[in-house]
């Protein structure tokens, strides 16, 4: 059908009549000027794509009437302009990269085949950087110019930190890989029209404060406000004090404060950034003209432009102090001045997010060890990993140059880092290396051990590699709470490294400071970082660079030519990629001998006719969890342990442990990934009295690896469920955190609450997300998890309806079936979103 809003289409420039846009001003509706800028983007997409089938006039009216409809849980469709798919294998320097290509050749050939077999698919080769930073510096357009139309750039991505691009004024957020696949096939995202929290920034940051300190402060604040499932939109005069890199750092950590998106509308600073990063000036000016024409260019100092918000919260940037977050969650902010005291309190506190339950008489335990012929000591709080890593901070020249200047001053003062500390620098793009080298600070970073190890998600996602054997032995011998300090966005227990029980997020300069100190148990105000060869005490304040120093270097060395030089050859610079011989057939030829790429079983037994959903009868509980079980606990991640079901499978295929590689590299093989589901060594299952990836197989009473127990249940024809507490599925958006349980035979999860993307992923795989009624949980209902559960599925289903659950004990209770929209119910009736898309294409 033709678009009913074609009447508002006009050329942006009368001299170019074929370049058109939907002029939202011609709606002549006073409600438009009061909409949050983020909602205006949803509105434009709905108007442009309105076909009275996938997108209807009623959807446009609902978005336009946002002020009223935001509270009504109304469902609206959204067709983003782009989709980005993150490959989680680290991109590394040449020595590591050669090994990476040797290990991942089959996967890379598969990806290269895809770039040739599909239209409109662009592959950024390994060795190029982290996708979010590449998106910010190169891929993002702010305004699209495609098929004769101008319209706002927008994006969804298969990593939760896709929100980083919100800092540039491109509306984006993370979705499950399953949902992204449907979008690529032309299906709009079905979402509940979000509330929008206005976050007002006022004042100026103090001279010693970094953008990392600001984002950790905002993260804690918005966690307290409660923004799950909502958009956050920044406004106020304080926004004008923040660079695009600062805004991108704040937007990047959006998943850690729980919002769907963290949007900074486009302003003149955004336009300046496009020019600074080497974008075509004529296109940038066209971008500005379009945004002015549709009322989407923001002046943060002009309060008359402030739109309506659901609620407004405020932060005075002057009140922000240097801080870290930890030891186990990104929202647990600790002022740097309190770090020593806070860690020592955590040592003795009860096991939990802020506790390690170390007996008081062991708080000052010391273990001596030898490393490369020299004697050293480790204690609770000793730093063993110090990593400048992750797109959160490495995209920000101010904190990266700040780290470089601090390193320069430290070296000149005679300070060093102990050799056993695993130090690394993994920037998000080649531009970072360029300006660190040109500004002369790279050699000082190298002298302290912060050499560039590659470009990609490394320590932040658990790819730090092994610690020295003598260090691991000392930690184990003393049962020490060793520490990782990283400039990342995630520090959940067991994620960074199995031997660092405490992990703190910090700005790049603080990462170096704690590496030099060698311990987290230091008060920088009163205690020196170290003593140089002359016996002089060197304090942190002696080497900390001022904001003016950093900005002077940034102005001189971060220039458009760098970005142009790095990005004009990004798709051809990797010789190994260029040399890959990928298949040229339209259909991929599966190799049955491959242990990397395997034809997935998701469509086995699929029929064109719909199967009526059936009641789940007498299900066993596979696992019983408490609160905050993350996708790191659920999804296969990191190295493959030698004693794991995945290792036994690979050994049976003739591989040696050296050839196992990581779960991330083998996620094209469902046989490996199913065996790696719930395989995290820090998994806390209430059925077992210790941490580990095991559970009870109730029919036999045996304690088994989770996969082995699930296989036994499957062979006997028993369905499975999982019990969980609050925030089930928090953390990175990983589609295998839903695909894995599906393959294990999990039919439903019963939890107190869900992380947004993970719930969506469960829906996408046809796994039912059930939620306890308000005020109820496993404790109040007296559930042990040893019962058998029958979940009654009615013939007629509606969003968020209550369903009855019967136990074999005779007890009955109700739970909410968290299919939140009619579209999600459609996916469930089809057995998942992929089945739905296959049936749709087949018919």
Steps between C-alpha positions, in 0.01 A plus 500: 500500500611859444618707794214715640753767602638558151342848515779626731784386273706779343857563374750616764664720235284624209810470278500122565134398453579126515643527854192509721400474865186470709454851637358434847428871543228463237305273734392831654452327833597690815583172676811448283699789653440360852627149421836389638756504218543121527126449447511727193731245339251218569227719352692580180577131443132408549383771258760412234425125520123527539340239269184416701637146540821484704466866602154655528363854532387405849864433592596848381219652708609305809856633471383855429277471807799382709421722799180302559587161351839455678313374807273256314752226404405554137700307241664687209714378207847638427709443188858607574722628219785258571590179685847430636614149587790475743748218469631436850838356406770751593681677220866482581844612391694313235648220711162436665317571176687225314395260773146637484476429127646154549239421767202675345557447128175305450292768673664781306443316172133465595475874570678589176264267311208690657636838389501372140174301509275770651416850382550797734730307737832662582775321694763695696796255510682387815771733627287812444373571850192470719180536300355771727803725459517432125128583488561830681806607304411368155177310431240728660350759267262690736280560195451233234494587129357190338257406222423867435411588860664668796408362841656462848767236541400238758638161587446182698790270576571158644697642791341691785759778471363597159358790706841668476387655171224687687779738606525623139125547462437172317222315683619147564478214745583135538267221398535125509673341205175321430307829475776657286470214251128576458572872447749414226223303330272806496302451820453810718587485868187482709553706815294651778492879456758600763488751777779758466691617806651845450849510654597862557869580519610832649833648610858427399712196596786556745851512348608153622179321401485278189206390287537156662426655840194671354362182345553292816316770697213507249485118499450485876249788492283356222508154661344665805245693289396183313508533121465140381309485171507881465686747280726752674545829315764749611438874503608814685789745468745245644472284185673778305804450728541141382683391187349232274753255644377586852137456391583170329663374822180582693277345231719189480423403860124528447454121555671532838235746619230295332346738245419400143673806351696800637448766239686827441321696224717637221644849558778709349762303698372182330531671159855609589589143596392374157744743340777421754473129419545558128141477372425676171434871577232541235307199636538633854350834401213315332452305825470826693248644250280191528504500881408869508216439253342225714561662841762249616804728549544583869640806676560381856538856629152594373254373761202593279591193291461269801226245416260319731641206697345227711709623792810716542806424715802728534876474553733790573823401325697700757401250772665204320819366665760248373359151553509131411230232501515155653600255618234294316250733329528812281234689698687472832685833485778570750676838531876459449552658842295213652643210299739365764241509778225359277710204384603415855133509603412269208768251608317409820144562386261212433541339156311713250536790260701695761646215701758218489454356853871474581564419867633805693824323597583453130445857380873572505617167359811519280626238255856515373577379146771511238453649154777494240766453767380777734307474826165676541201500737126485436225594746127562495450797269813443293453610138583220254319631191503862382336553162421808296229339294144521368317737268364683806823694553740428215282706264559806717817696417486698825532197728740316267731798470455557874628146557791563263598825673477335842724217373752758371514678834521168688795377293676837533447480878663156505190290570452147366239222490582163657577251220250232606201734453327422171480840331347567160366768269231398249361806321172500314652621174827573324439873541578471873842347431560773244444795735676331796804446281493846337463675836808316630338321795490146358858421598429591862193276506717220359766557766235436766385183322197647325587386150232474233394134497233543235173665407185353644305380803768342714535512880156658538338191348733248667766473228793598721682169456669305779681652798857384579492156663682615814245779548208256467667263749547784751138614467376142541734421789390804701137495381568864415253754367717618213394801294450594137476871413365580154357790305206285388127493558444158657659349810261220594653221706673238287493718187840673497714207619435194720783601736391862558212490744491879528486710184470877482400724211716812483613771261814421293719732712382328819569158346864604464508652849376179665742293286791711631372475859457122459203496737150634539567550873650846464384848601640718223466814715719367781712223346751524216457309175860393539851603589743569217868404480598822680279408796243770423135428575283557190131570558219471245441878512862548386440329166126551429455711183263798506201532267674795327814293432292221348289732286807676361646169382163385364457819293845454350497128421141373453440627146279403199793371295555216748145374467509524121830313477389217730149454360554540126684167502309321778342240270823417312780542753483144639706283265392174666135591443568595140668164441206296634348280231129503582238289315317691228178290492170665594428211740761416761649151479517354851813303585404205727860479628504860624503561875443875449209530256208259522151506348283606797213280621255784563282415199505122538144367475357838397168474316321769299188453713499650851507263795272595791709579814456227758491499877842423651442190711699377798815701424808454715703802621842489335646783709385723785659845526495810718520862378713656223585189302668657197540388142862435598370226730260362237674543166811312385786750536877507540734206477378140485593323826682169450260309726181636343238325281610723208859386546392135502306558175797668327735227622264241348539688169878454516602842634766568764449757781727743313249495214186553711503882454221697673122464513468830315698366206288183487157656525429381146489146642189425707649176635775700675274783607230281654771328705635839608163632620496554879870394503628804694723399792336770717148367446307488829228234477290467817495121455880481550691621806792644303560713190529313173319390182319203651150401604301208642336254262197438722382162362839345589615741770839533327698825484590558134632770269200709391516380138523135601199534732299674225586219256373240744173689542467541121557130433226416751261752339484734800453876440709743708460843659736738682419690822662840557482818708524864395677636187530162329714536187674827594820590316602473137236423240586145400264304283668176612372572852160415349603257226703290746217437751266431206735227376523356852122451499405796722137587421451787746680721751322617817667814639422806714613736220695496172758707320325648194710350219523156657124477543467594132751230406310235696182601315693481173591137571150401611605463866224634729612779738279466808503758779381463858201713596590820693599419856561133422819303444633149554539572873148632563351213297713242678657368177807279540555424131475128569134497399368421151323785327201496262450835324148533359506666155147620410372481143444874480803700604535876553801715597611485864219266603514293819541126462449220749789285623430168674757307704515126558468583871143620438587870536370744236601862432495754215773686309508767229581374152740773381402514136463877503353560153277327246799463272687309772200267534515444124866400535409259782224336292764445229753352742721811483580797280720309253230241437256786446728662240556169317126433482439857387755473218377155400141620468 
